[in-house]
Amino acid sequence: MTTPPNHGPQRTRCHHAPVPIHASPRTVSLNLDVRWQPMRLVPSTILVLALVGCSTSERGDIIDLRDTPSPDGRYVCTVFGETFYNTTGYAQHIYLRRSGEQRGYPGNVYVVPVGDDVAVSWTSPTNLLVRLSFETRRTIPAVTNVAGVTVTYSEMTK
């Protein structure tokens, strides 16, 4: 019986191409084990889902709709709430328009933050008084004109 000739150490086949010495770190990292790449995806996926879940790009349901017509009936001031059915309450929108026009979104006069309160009243056919009550101290908006109506703001006590 003959023994096979010994041609030196046996080499195993390598399925990966050798990394050139002049390769950049990026090239080297691409040739390493790919099992860790899905782990990089997990934190970014969690972040994207959290941001999408917390986004407020969609509208809430409109509730507590109150129309207050001007003394001459030419204008309508609407105060409405917008709720997302969470525990923080809801913002209130103030929208001023001519009679017969559709109410818009968001409010074109003022959007009252969650926790604050509002009362509106007409002082004349073209003057609207918006009284605000603040949960957290804020500056009162300046007098403005919306749709031909002078809007004045004041602070009310709770």
For each residue, the residues with C-beta under 8 A, 3 or more apart:
1:
2:
3:
4:
5:
6:
7:
8:
9:
10:
11:
12:
13:
14: 18
15:
16: 31
17: 31
18: 14
19: 23 27 28 31
20: 23 27
21:
22:
23: 19 20 27 28
24: 27 28
25: 28 29
26: 29 30
27: 19 20 23 24 30 31
28: 19 23 24 25 31 32
29: 25 26 32
30: 26 27
31: 16 17 19 27 28
32: 28 29 36
33: 36
34: 37
35: 38
36: 32 33 39 40
37: 34 40 41
38: 35 41 42
39: 36 42
40: 36 37 43 44
41: 37 38 44 45
42: 38 39 45 46
43: 40 46 47
44: 40 41 47 48
45: 41 42 48 49
46: 42 43 49 50
47: 43 44 50 51
48: 44 45 51 52
49: 45 46 52 53
50: 46 47 53 54
51: 47 48 54 55
52: 48 49 55
53: 49 50
54: 50 51
55: 51 52 58
56: 84
57:
58: 55
59: 82 105
60: 82 83 84 85 90
61: 82 83 84 85
62: 65 80 81 82
63: 80 81 82 83 90
64: 79 80 81 90 92
65: 62 78 79 80 81
66: 78 79 80
67: 76 77 78
68: 76 77 78 79 120 121 122
69: 73 75 76 77 99
70: 73 74 75 76 77 122 125 126 128 149
71: 122 124 125
72: 125
73: 69 70 99
74: 70 98 99 125
75: 69 70 96 97 98 99 125 126 128 147 148 149
76: 67 68 69 70 96 97 98 99
77: 67 68 69 70 94 95 96 109 120 122 128
78: 65 66 67 68 93 94 95 96 97 103
79: 64 65 66 68 92 93 94 95 118 120
80: 62 63 64 65 66 92 93 95 103 107
81: 62 63 64 65 90 91 92 93
82: 59 60 61 62 63 90 91 92 93
83: 60 61 63 90
84: 56 60 61 90
85: 60 61
86:
87:
88: 114
89: 114 115
90: 60 63 64 81 82 83 84 114
91: 81 82 111 112 113 114
92: 64 79 80 81 82 107 111 112 116 117 118
93: 78 79 80 81 82 105 106 107 110 111 112
94: 77 78 79 107 108 109 110 111 112 118 120 130
95: 77 78 79 80 103 104 105 106 107 108 109
96: 75 76 77 78 108 109 128 146 147 149 151
97: 75 76 78 101 102 103 104 108 147
98: 74 75 76 101 147
99: 69 73 74 75 76
100:
101: 97 98
102: 97
103: 78 80 95 97
104: 95 97 108
105: 59 93 95
106: 93 95 111
107: 80 92 93 94 95 110 111
108: 94 95 96 97 104 146 147
109: 77 94 95 96 128 130 144 146 151
110: 93 94 107 118 130 132 141 153
111: 91 92 93 94 106 107
112: 91 92 93 94 116 117 118 132
113: 91 116 135 138
114: 88 89 90 91
115: 89 135 136
116: 92 112 113 132 133 134 135 136 138
117: 92 112 132 133 156 158
118: 79 92 94 110 112 130 131 132 133
119: 130 131 156
120: 68 77 79 94 128 129 130 131
121: 68 128 129 131
122: 68 70 71 77 125 127 128 129
123: 127 128 129 152
124: 71 127
125: 70 71 72 74 75 122
126: 70 75 148 149 150
127: 122 123 124 149 150 152
128: 70 75 77 96 109 120 121 122 123 149 150 151 152
129: 120 121 122 123 152 153 154
130: 94 109 110 118 119 120 151 152 153 154
131: 118 119 120 121 153 154 155 156
132: 110 112 116 117 118 138 140 153 154 155 156
133: 116 117 118 155 156 157 158
134: 116 137 138 155
135: 113 115 116
136: 115 116
137: 134
138: 113 116 132 134
139:
140: 132 153 154 155
141: 110 144 153
142: 153
143: 150 151 152 153
144: 109 141 150 151
145: 148 149 150 151
146: 96 108 109 149 151
147: 75 96 97 98 108
148: 75 126 145
149: 70 75 96 126 127 128 145 146
150: 126 127 128 143 144 145
151: 96 109 128 130 143 144 145 146
152: 123 127 128 129 130 143
153: 110 129 130 131 132 140 141 142 143
154: 129 130 131 132 140
155: 131 132 133 134 140
156: 117 119 131 132 133
157: 133
158: 117 133
